[in-house]
Amino acid sequence: MEFYSFNEDNAMKISKFDSDFLMSRIVRTTNATHIGFMYLEPNGIIGYHQATMPQLLLVVSGQGLVRGEADEYFNVEPGTAIFWKKGEWHETKTESGLSAIVIESEELNPAAYMPLAHKE
């Protein structure tokens, strides 16, 4: 399990086309990619299971806990991106609620765009 950051501190200024905004780059793919948005209500859980393909979970609101194969939980909050490799066991849970974008693709390489915050 790897943790990346996509918060505002890691964004770049975009001024092309007379624009004025910050953007955090996440990933780029050329093959089939599934992107979804998950809503976990208070006391919600994404049960302990194996990733069927590389998976990137981008926390956009709320707080929660994630774990990999070890029975150690890590706090996650908005701006945290968690990457699991294919076959890696993992779980996500929250007491207060959490919303996240999930990206699944065989060719995910978040290290190409985001700084590594830490690795389990």
N, C-alpha and C positions, 0 to 999 in steps of 0.2 A: 504494500500500500504506500503510495506517494502522495504528499500534500503539496499543492501549488497555490499561488496567490494570484487572483485576478482583480484585486481591489484597486481603487483609484490611484494609490501610490505607484502602481506598476503600469499605469496607462500611459499612452503617448498622445501628444497633442496632434490633432488633425486640422489642417488649414486648407487643404486642397478644395477646390470649387467654392472658395470664399466661406468655408466651414469654420467653425470654432467650437470644438468639442474634444473630449478625451475618449480614447478607446483602448480597452484591454483585449489584446488578441488572445484567442483561446486555442483553436486547432484549425487545420486545413485538411480536407480529404478530397480524394478523387473517386473513390469507390462508394458503394452503398453505405449510408450512415443513417442511424435512427436518432432523432432528437425529440425529447419529450419534456414535459413539465410535471413535477410531482408535488402534490400537496399532502403533507402529513399533518393531520389534526393533532391537538394535544394528546400525548401518550400514544402517538402513532409509531409504527415500526415497519421497516422493510426487513423482513425476516432473514435470518442467517442462511446464505445460499452461495453457490459458486457463480462467478461471472461467466456467462455463456460466450462473451467476447470482451475485448478491452472496453472498459467503461469509465467515464468521467462524470462525476457528480459535482455540480456547481451550486453551492448554497447561495441563494439570493435573499432570503429573509428567515428570521427565526434563529434558533439555536438547537443543537442536538449533539449526539455522540455517535461515533463510528468506530468499528473495529474490523480488523482483518482476521487472519487465522489465529493469532494469539488472543487470549481472553483479556486484552487491555483496550479500554475505550479511550478515545481522543475527542476533545471538544471541537466542534465546528461551528462557524458563524458565517454571516454574509462575507463574501470575498474569498472563501476557502474553496478550493477545488481538490477533490479526492480522486485518485486514479487507481483502479484495480486492473490487473492484467487478467487475461483469459484464464479461467480455471481457479482464480483466487477466491477463497471464501471470505465473505464480508457481511456486515449488518449495519443498519442505520436506525437510530431511534431518537425520539424527542419527547420531553415532558411538556414543553410549552407550544409546540408546533414548529414546522419548518417547511419552506418551499425551496425547490431546487430544479435546475435544468439537468437532465441526464442526456449524455451523448454516448452512443454505442457504435463502434466501428472497428473493423479488423486493423485499420491503419492509424489508430490514434497515437500521437506523439506529443503530449502536452509540453514536454521539455523544450520543444522547438520554439515555443511562444511565451511561456510563463516561467517565472523563476521558481525553482524548487524551494519550498519552505522547510520541509523535513520529510524523512522517509522512515517507515516503521521497520 
